[in-house]
Amino acid sequence: MKRRSLIVLAVAVLALSLIWLLRSENRYANFPPRATGPWVAFGDSLTEGYGASEGNNYPALLSRKLGVEIRNLGRAGETSADGLKRVEEIAALHPRVVLLCYGGNDSLNGELASHTFGNLAQIIDRLHAEGSFVVLIGIRSASLRDHNKQPFRKLAPDKDVLYVPDMLQGLAFKPIYMSDAIHPNDAGYARIAERLEKALQPLLPKLTGAGETPR
């Protein structure tokens, strides 16, 4: 009787594992991507790599970790509204994967969260229409209480994107990781790349494309 119970339990665990796996496979839009272009990092100065030495911004570090070329199309000073204006330029590349990080400058400029996340939603929709897999990278608001936390948490499942929360978590206000009050140094960008690698590595075979081997 005891053996039978153990078999039933094992079968139940296996069934639940398969259900979880199937749900995980289907919870992201464009997974695997329909687009066949390059991987792209799209955002502001945190993407461009302000504060890092040459070759040590997070897209470059992540590229080396994953063995996948990533084009860095970050621009310092941009807001989500600027990103929305530039999204057609990104979509024209038919990017397979887009690492999307906006919101920091919006907060510094006192932009309404409804505007910021409305812009991000439109950017994601446009990239999804192109067949891209989108990675949404969160950034906390420039305030004692993080007013971006909940909107990011809501936006990610609403748009079926992979979400990596709070880009500067564990880095902000620590001189060992920061070049100034806002931007990481080489060590800080390395930590960001590590977090993104951890999130992306399990998905990498499908993100690199059928029959394609990472370099």
Secondary structure, DSSP 8 states (H G I E B T S, - for coil): -HHHHHHHHHHHHHHHHHHHHHHHHHSSTTSS-S--S-EEEEESHHHHTTTS-TT-SHHHHHHHHHT--EEE---TT--HHHHHHHHHHHHTT--SEEEEE--HHHHHTT--HHHHHHHHHHHHHHHHHTT-EEEEE----SSSS-TTHHHHHHHHHHHT-EEE--TTTTTTT-TTTBSSSSSB-HHHHHHHHHHHHHHHGGGHHHHS-TT----
